Amino acid sequence: MKKYTKISVQWFYSLLERGECDIVDFKEQLEDKKVFGKSLRNSAPKYDEMARDVVAFANLKGGFLFVGIVDETKDVNETFVYDDKKIFELIKQIQDRTTPTITLIPHRIRVNGSDLLVLEIPFSTQMHRTSKGEYLIRNNDGNRPIEPHEIATIQSEKGLIVYDQKSWDVSGEWMDEGRLQTLRRMIETINNESPYLDKTDADLLDSFGMVKEEDGRIKPTTTGILFVGNNKALRELPYYEVKYIHYFADGTYKPYEYKGNIIEVARDCFTQLKAEIRQREYIFGLFREYVEDYSEIVIRELLINALAHRDISRQQIIEIRKYDDGGYLEFESPGQFPEGVTVENYLRKTNPRNPNVMDILREVGLAEKAGSGFDKIFTDLLKKGKPLPEPEETDTSVVFRIKAEVSSEKLIELSLLYENQTGKSLKLDQLFVLSEIARRGKVKLSELMESPNISSYRLHTILDNLQDLEFIEPTGKTSGLSYILHITKRKSTVDKVDYVMQKKQEKARQKEAILRYIDEIGKINNPEARALLKLQDKDAALVSKLFRSMLGKEIMIVEKKGNNNIYYGRSDFLSK
């Protein structure tokens, strides 16, 4: 969770509005009434109850206990008394009742004239229990015991273990020799000079982290079982499975199940998804393009991403669902985003949950360098005029949803024109810029700079390149600088009318600024107009052209001195 380093009233009300949840709990008084005002014969049981709350928060993602809030109404309890001495005694008692020790961080916050206590339970990378041996975890409804099968998941999420490196006690033979040789052949196909090909089987298994020595024995790891384990060993991982369900438009559906060896699951599931691809033809003058409802690139990358980055410790399967009626395909993978990765930054931020699995997938050509998978997905979708993925993070999984529809035929056309003109494909950063301009018609430079998917470092280079190739052109200046599609890239009447209107509106704003200046000052010349419109000296000819379009209608020349004419408002001039 985020560590809050600043406790403010605004922050307090923000959490108060959320109510009790997985990171917040309210208490009218501390359970130890002897410490906070009201005497109690035996306070130890109340300290024990508080310790249970603290352990439950620490085993999830930390949290906050607000003391002095009436739970039912969320009102401030005016009888609560903040006492430093008693608070530190409470912290000590909690330390004594938690293993490993948890130290609370107290904060004082003043609300409506009353001092309230906020006890921060920091995020911990350890597993905690009470002094009575209770392992608890927090949920929205309060605390509950941790089930045995959840221990590995929680440890994995805290970084205590990397689950793909977990060892397994498998009796008898665990390895499938045929699968090991298949792995070698796949490595050789990708790189026949790979140093892994010269290793013995034992060294190969060790190099890839597929085995681990423990207690004097060589044991298979999760990675080893997934890639070269025999069917008996694979039964140790019953939830490593993909279920694909195709929901047809007539209300019927067809399910498919794939389980076992990771390479075989990827191959078989991809074969089925690929077989269902449908195409539609788009014609742009001399160019034509066939656009798939779900392209091979997108399907393959999302499938490999789900297989490689799923939380293997969770007793869930990967689910893929296709809805013909809704026109979308979704991949649901067990486990939330890894630490540091969010719905907002997943394109730029990587943190592999199963590094050994990823290393092997890269070596056999099923995955590439970190982060390149989503680059490929975004590039392919934008080139085909498709909307970008819609990721969703639930309490137990991450869902990626892609749509079959084409939302921008213009972007398909621009991609084809660029490739024909330069002999190269548009890069992802260029596609992001063109996508924004094609979708919105006109985009300010400041808006492009703030886009999370566009590199601000490279933005000006991208804009200059697209201008030089006459794909976009600027309109407006300084703070109002915007970009629109170049007139040569507008084929339809609607496109051309839109272009003219955008240019006309810009010209109208410039004229209005000049007339207002004349109204206030009385007259204007070319240098003054350039300063007013925030143009450079090189734009003097543009200003002169603007003045000529206004002559006789809105302004008149009073005095002519070379190129530096002085202009009055027409009504003022005629009244002289």
N, C-alpha and C positions, 0 to 999 in steps of 0.2 A: 504494500500500500504506500501511498505518498506519506512522507514524513512532514507533518505540519510544524513549521518552525516559528510561525507567527499566529498567536491566538488573538483573534479580534472579535468584536461583537457581531460583525457581518458574517464572519466564519461560523460563529456560534449559531446564529439564526438559520444559516444555510443547513447545518446538520440537524438543528431542532426541527426544521420543516420535514426532513426525511423520516424522522421518528426512529424508533428502535429498529435496528437492522443488523447486518453482519459486522458492522464496525462501531455501532453506537448503542449504549444502554443508559437509561435514566434511573436515578434513585432519589427518592424524596429526602431520605436521610441515609447516612451510612448504616449498614446493618448493625454495626457496633454502636448501639445507642449510648453506651457509657462514654465512648470517646467523643461523641457529638451531642452532648446535652442531656440525654435521658439515661439514668442509671439502669444497669442490667446486671443481674447476679453473675452470670457466666457469659463472657463475651467471646470465648474461644470458638463456639460453633458458628458465630456470625463471621469471624475472621475466616473460618473454613469455607463458608459460602462465598465470600468475596474472592478467596483464592481460586475457587472453581471457575468463577467468571473470568478472572485474569488468565488462567491457563487456557480456557476455551478461546479467548481472543488471540492469545499469543500463538496458538497452534493453527490459526487460520491466517490472518494477515494483519494482526494488531487491531487496535481500536481505541475507543474513548468511553470512559464512564463519567457521566455528568451527575454530580451530586448536588442536590438542592432543587431538583425539578420534580414536580408532581407528574407522575407517569400518565395518568388518565387525561389530564387537561393540558399538559406541557406548560403550566404556570410555574413561576418561581415560588419556592417554598420560603416564605418570609421568616420562618422560625429556624432556618438553618444557620449555623454559626461556623464561620471559617476560622480554624485554629491551627497555626503552623505546628505547634508542639504535638498535637494529637495526630496531625496528618503524617508527620515523620514516624510516629509510633506505628501507625497503620502500615506504612510502606515497609517497615522492618518486619512486622508480623506477616505480611504477604511474602516477603523474601524467605522467611522461615518455613512457609507452607507451600513453596513451589520448588520443583526440581527439574532441570537446572533452575537456579534462582532467577526470578523475574523482578526487576526493579522498576517500579512505576515512576512516571515523570509527572509531578503535580503542576498544575497551572491555575492561577487565580484570574477570574474574569468577572467584571462588574456589570451587572444587568439590572436595570430599573432600581438602582440604588442599593442592590444587594450583592455581596461577594459570593460567587459560586465556585465550586471546586471541579476542575476537569482533570481526571486521572488518565494520562496517556499510557497505553500499553504498547510499547514499540514492537515493530515487526521483528520476528526472530527467525534465524535460520536453524534453530534447534527444535526438537520435539520436547514438549514440557508435560509434566504430570504434577498432580498435587502430592503433598507429603503422605497421603493415604494411597498413593499408587493409581489415581484415576487419570486416564488420558481422555480429555474432553476437547470438543471443537465447537465453535460458535456457528449458529445458523440464524435465520431471521426470526425464528420462534423462541430462541434462547440457546441453552447449552444442551449437548447430547454426547454420549460416549462415542469414541472413535471405534468403528467396527474393525476387526482384524484385517480384512481385505483392503481397508483404506490406508493403512500405515504406509505401505510402499508409495501410494499416490501422494500423500502429504509430504513424505520425505523427498520424493522427486521434485515436487513443486518448491520446496524450500532449498533445493540444491544440495541436499545431503547425499543423495545418490543420483547418478545418471543412469536411468533405468535400462538403457540399451547395453550397459556394462554390468548389469546384475548377473551373478552366476547362478547356476541351477544344479541341483542334485538329481541327475538322471541315471537311473540304474541301467547297466549294460551299455551297449553301443547307442550312441545318440546321433552320429553323423551319417548322412547319405552321400556315399562316394560319387554317385552320378551327379548330384547337385554341385558338389565341389568342382568336378571337371567342367560342368556347364559354366560355372563362375570363371574358371580359367579361360575357357574359350571366348567368353564375352570380353574379358580384359584384353585378350590377344587381338580380337576384332577391332577394338578401339585403338590400341597401341601395342603393336607387336614387339616393341622395344621396352615395354614396361618392366621395371626391375622386379615386380612381383612375380613375373613368370619364371624367374630363375630360382625362386625359393622352394624349399621342400614344402610338403603339405603342412607339416607341423609349424614351420616358420611363417607360412602364409596365414594360417589361422591366428597365430600370435600377433603378426603385424597388423592385421585388420581388427584386433580386439575381439575375435570370435571365441577365444578361450581365455581362461584365467586360472592361475595356480593358487589354490587355497587349501590349507590343511594338508599339504603334501600331495594333493591331487590336481589333475588338470580337469577343470570343469567348463562346460559350454556357457557362454554368456547369452543374453537375450539376442544380441546381434548374430551370434553363431547359429542359434536355433532358427532364426528367421531366414538366414541365407542358405545354410547347408545341413540343417537338422533333418532327421528322418521323421516319418509321420508320428512315431511314438513320442519323440521329443517335442514335436509341434503341439501335442496335446497339453503341454505346460502353458501354452499361450492360446487358450480357446477363444479369446476375444479379439485376436488379430484376424479380423474378417471384414470383408466388404460386402454389403448388401445393396444391390442396385434394383430399384423398382421403376419401371416405365409405366406412367399413368397415361392412358390414351384418351383422346377427346371424347370418345363414346362412353366413358365411365369405367371401362375395363382396365385391367393392369396386368403386368407380367413381371414377376420377381426373378432375380438372379442372385446367387450366392457364390462368393469366392473366398477361400480360406486356406491357410497354410503358408507355404514358402512365399516370401515377399516378391520375388521375381516372377513366379508363376501367377500370383494374384494380379500383379501389375499387367502382365502380358494378356491374360485371359479377359480381365475386365476391360482393358483398353480395346481389345479386338471387338468386343460386343458393342461398346460405345461408338467405335469407329464405323461399324457396320450400319449404324442407324443414321449416319450423317446425311443430311439433305442439302441440296444446293439451289441457289436462285441466280439467274443471270441478270446483270445490270449493264446497260449500254450507254456510253458517253461519247457521242460522235464516232470517231474511228476506234475508240477503245471499248473493250468489254471486259467485265470482271465477273467471276463466279464466286459468290459469297455463301459459305456454309452456315447453317443454323448454329452449329457448334463446331468450330474448326478442330483439326487434329492437334494442333499446337496447344490450344487452350485446354482441351480435354486431358491431354497427356500431362501437362504441367500441373493442373489441379489435382489429378489423380496421384501423381508422384509426391506432390506436396502433402496430401492427406496421409499417404502411407509413411512418408519419411518423418513428418513432424507431429504425428498423433502422439498423445500421451499413452504410451504402451502400458503404464501401470493401471490405467482405468479399465474397469470391466464394462467397456462399451465397444460397439463395433462401428466401423465407418459406414455411413449411409449416403448413397447417391440416389437422388430422386429427379426424374424428368417428368414435367407436366406439359403435355401437348396443348391442353386447353389454355393454360396460363402462359405458355411460351417461354419457359425458363428451365434451367438445369441447376441443381444445387448439390454441393459436396459438404457433408457434415462430418467433421473430424473430432474425435474425443480430446478433451483438454482445452483450456483457454489458451490465448496467445502466450508464448514464453515471456519471461520477465523482461521488461523494457520495450516490448512490442505491443502496439495498440491498433485499433481500427483505423486511426488517423495516420500512423507512421509505418505501417507494415511494408509499404513499397520500398522505403529507404532504410529500414532498420531490420537487422537479422540477428537471431540468437538461436542456433539449432538446438532443439531439445534432445535429439539423438545423434550426436556427432559421428559415432562410428558407423551408424546406418548410412548417414549422408556420404561419408568418405567412400564407402563401397559403391553406392549408387552412382557417384561421380566417376569412379574408376571403370564401371561397366557401361557408362554412357547413358544412364537413365536420368541423371541429374547433372547440372553444371555447377559453376562456382556459386557461392552463397549470394542470394539476392537476384540472380539472373532469371529465375523462374518467373517471377511476377513481372519483370521487365518484358519478357517474351509475351506473357499473357496480355499486358496492357498494349504493347506495340501491335500485336495481331488484332485485338479488338478495335483499336482506334483506326487502323488502316482499313478495316472492313466496315467502318462507320457504326460500330456497336457501342452501346453504353458500357461503362466500366463496371467491374464486379461490385456487388453490394455485400460487403462482409458484415457479419453479425456475431457478436460474442455473447454466448449464453452462460449460465452458471457452470455448465459442464462441457461445453463444446464451442467450436468455431465453425460457422456456416459461410460458405462462399456461394453466391448466387449469380449466374450469368443469364442473359436474355438472348433469345433467338432473333429478335427484331433488329432491323437496321434503323438507327435513329438519325443518321446523317449521310445521305447519298453524296452530298457535297464533299465530305471528307474522303470518301472512296475515290471520287474524281480527282481531288487534289493530290492524293497519294499516287495515282496513276500518272498524272501530269508531271509530278516531281521526278518520278522514276524515269519517264521518257526523256525529260529535259536534262537530267544530270547523270543518268545511268546508275544511280544509287537509290536505295530505299530511304524514306524519311526515318530519322532517329526518333527515339521516344520523346525527348525534350521538344523537338520540333512538332511532333504530333500533338503534344499537350497544348502548345501555343496555337496551332492551327485549329485544333478542336474547339478551344474556347472562343476564338474569333468566328469560326463557322457557325457555332451553336448560338452565340449571342449577337452576332452581327457587328458589334462594336464593343471593344474592351479597352479600358484604361490601362496605361502602363502600370499604375500603382496596383491595380487589381491582379495583373499578371505577376507582379513582384510578390504579392501576398499568397499566391496559390501554393498549397503544400506540395504539389507534384512537380512544380517547375523550379529548376535550379536558378536562383537569383544571380549566382555567380556567372552563369553562362547565358542569361536571358538576352543581354544586349547583343551578344555575338549571334544568337539565333535570330533575333529580329532583323539585324543588319543583313544576314544571309538571305532571309525570306524576302526582304525588300529588294535586294539586288536581283533576285530571280523573279521579281514582280509577282509574288504570291500575296503579299500584303502591302499596305501603304499607311502612312501615318496621317492623322487628322487632329487638329488642335495643337496647342503648345503647352509647354511647362506642366503645371499641375493638371491641366486638362488633356494632356497628350494621350491619344487613343489610337487604336489600330483597327483597320477594316480590311476586308478582302480587296485585292487589287481589281481595278475595272476589267482587266484582261481575263480575270478568272470568274467573271460573271457572265453566264451564257443566257439565262432566261430573262424574260421581260421583267419579272418580279425582282430578280436580282439587280438588274440595271436601274430600275425605279428606286429600289432601296438605296443603291449607291448614290444616285443623284440627290435623293432626299437628305442623306447624311451630309453630303457636301454642301447642299443648299442651306441646311440648318446651321452649319458651321459658319458659312458666309453671312447669314442673317445675324448671328450673334456678334460677328466682327463689325458689321454695319451699325448695329444698335449701340455698341461700345463707342464708336466714333461719334455718332450723333449725340450721345449723352455727354461726351467730352466737350463737343462744340457748344452744347446747351449751357454747360457750366463755365467754360473758359472763354468761349466766343469764337475761337478759330483753332485750326490744327494744320500741321504740315507733316511731311512724310516721316522724318525722324521721331516726331512726337507720336505719330500713329504706331510706328514700330515698337516704341517703348510701351505704349498703352496695350498693344496686342501681344506683348512679350515675344516679339520676333527679332531675328538677328539682322545685322546690316545687309547680309546677302539676300534678305527677303524684301529689299526696297522695291524691286520690280513687281512683286506680288501686291504690295500696298498700293503702288501706282495703278495697277490693274483694278484694284478694289475701288479706288477713288474714281476712275473713269466710268465704272459701272454705276456710280452714284451721281455723276455730274448731270445737272439739269433736273434731276428728280428730287434729290435730297440735299445736295450741296452745290455751291458755285465757287469758281476761282475768283478770288479778290485780287491777288497779286501774283504775278508769274516771275520767278527768279530762277532761270535755268530749270533744273529738275526739282528744285525745292519750292513748289507751289504752296500758297497759303489758301486754305479753304474755309468758307463760312457756311453756316446753315442757309439753305435756299430762302427761307422766309426772312431771315435777318438781312440777307443780301438785297432782296427785292424791296425791303422797307427803307433802304438807305436813300 
